[in-house]
């Protein structure tokens, strides 16, 4: 067990982690920006370090300052919470290189599964069901048009590095696909610094069902069953309901696919496998 953990986050997220560490007898280090110096998480932690100014990029996204704070306080691990650097492969790798445990997935897993076109290609390779579309990234508009003709409209153009609904566009015909391709690519470059795209058949009004998983380095995988995250606004989840009510046979097939996906990439740590469900298909 760790003796001291640095929490690279703020607000309620940091407070919850600190309280859990208190219960477990683990010392904590809070980090804060200049405007958060009087925040509750700063007061609750055993130690606190200012890591920069008010802007996130100057503080909670400042990898160098966070790593320095961990080294200077003798923290053995960094808990990123969620948001900020929690899904940043570069930061996870930096922790690994500095001999600091990153409480989250390995950098290689963040990098691989964060690239949605790569993840899609991998799932096709191991026969986990995916929505019809490109096997991986699409290289140009001509390829997108060819695939769209094969699977039929409407289609969804998506950013490989995307998230939060950014870099996604629906196209109902070839003319709108041209606009969707260019718009999604520009948005993806602006938002993620990566204009790589892939294409899927657009599924109207699906249910969004996901399975929470816990995996260790010995390929042991357990799932905590399903939750329904179908209520969304602008492709962002608003309500997560557990358990999600689905047919038992369908649930068992989804569990099998979930475990197969985790083992195929030798995943470690907590994670989520997400599915679109339409009728009795996923």
Secondary structure as the mmCIF struct_conf table of DSSP 4:
data_model
#
loop_
_struct_conf.conf_type_id
_struct_conf.id
_struct_conf.beg_label_comp_id
_struct_conf.beg_label_asym_id
_struct_conf.beg_label_seq_id
_struct_conf.end_label_comp_id
_struct_conf.end_label_asym_id
_struct_conf.end_label_seq_id
BEND BEND1 UNK A 3 UNK A 3
STRN STRN1 UNK A 4 UNK A 7
HELX_RH_AL_P HELX_RH_AL_P1 UNK A 11 UNK A 24
TURN_TY1_P TURN_TY1_P1 UNK A 25 UNK A 25
STRN STRN2 UNK A 27 UNK A 33
HELX_RH_3T_P HELX_RH_3T_P1 UNK A 34 UNK A 36
TURN_TY1_P TURN_TY1_P2 UNK A 37 UNK A 38
BEND BEND2 UNK A 39 UNK A 39
HELX_RH_AL_P HELX_RH_AL_P2 UNK A 40 UNK A 44
BEND BEND3 UNK A 45 UNK A 46
STRN STRN3 UNK A 47 UNK A 52
BEND BEND4 UNK A 54 UNK A 55
HELX_RH_3T_P HELX_RH_3T_P2 UNK A 56 UNK A 58
TURN_TY1_P TURN_TY1_P3 UNK A 59 UNK A 61
HELX_RH_AL_P HELX_RH_AL_P3 UNK A 63 UNK A 73
TURN_TY1_P TURN_TY1_P4 UNK A 74 UNK A 74
BEND BEND5 UNK A 76 UNK A 76
STRN STRN4 UNK A 77 UNK A 79
BEND BEND6 UNK A 82 UNK A 83
TURN_TY1_P TURN_TY1_P5 UNK A 84 UNK A 87
HELX_RH_AL_P HELX_RH_AL_P4 UNK A 89 UNK A 97
TURN_TY1_P TURN_TY1_P6 UNK A 98 UNK A 99
STRN STRN5 UNK A 101 UNK A 102
BEND BEND7 UNK A 103 UNK A 105
HELX_RH_AL_P HELX_RH_AL_P5 UNK A 107 UNK A 114
BEND BEND8 UNK A 115 UNK A 115
HELX_RH_AL_P HELX_RH_AL_P6 UNK A 116 UNK A 125
TURN_TY1_P TURN_TY1_P7 UNK A 126 UNK A 127
BEND BEND9 UNK A 132 UNK A 132
STRN STRN6 UNK A 133 UNK A 133
BEND BEND10 UNK A 135 UNK A 136
STRN STRN7 UNK A 138 UNK A 138
BEND BEND11 UNK A 140 UNK A 140
HELX_RH_AL_P HELX_RH_AL_P7 UNK A 141 UNK A 151
BEND BEND12 UNK A 153 UNK A 154
STRN STRN8 UNK A 155 UNK A 159
TURN_TY1_P TURN_TY1_P8 UNK A 160 UNK A 161
TURN_TY1_P TURN_TY1_P9 UNK A 164 UNK A 167
STRN STRN9 UNK A 168 UNK A 171
BEND BEND13 UNK A 172 UNK A 173
HELX_RH_AL_P HELX_RH_AL_P8 UNK A 174 UNK A 192
BEND BEND14 UNK A 193 UNK A 193
STRN STRN10 UNK A 197 UNK A 201
TURN_TY1_P TURN_TY1_P10 UNK A 204 UNK A 205
STRN STRN11 UNK A 207 UNK A 215
TURN_TY1_P TURN_TY1_P11 UNK A 217 UNK A 218
BEND BEND15 UNK A 219 UNK A 219
STRN STRN12 UNK A 221 UNK A 228
STRN STRN13 UNK A 232 UNK A 233
TURN_TY1_P TURN_TY1_P12 UNK A 234 UNK A 235
STRN STRN14 UNK A 236 UNK A 237
STRN STRN15 UNK A 241 UNK A 242
BEND BEND16 UNK A 243 UNK A 243
HELX_RH_AL_P HELX_RH_AL_P9 UNK A 248 UNK A 264
TURN_TY1_P TURN_TY1_P13 UNK A 265 UNK A 266
STRN STRN16 UNK A 269 UNK A 277
STRN STRN17 UNK A 278 UNK A 278
TURN_TY1_P TURN_TY1_P14 UNK A 279 UNK A 280
STRN STRN18 UNK A 281 UNK A 281
#
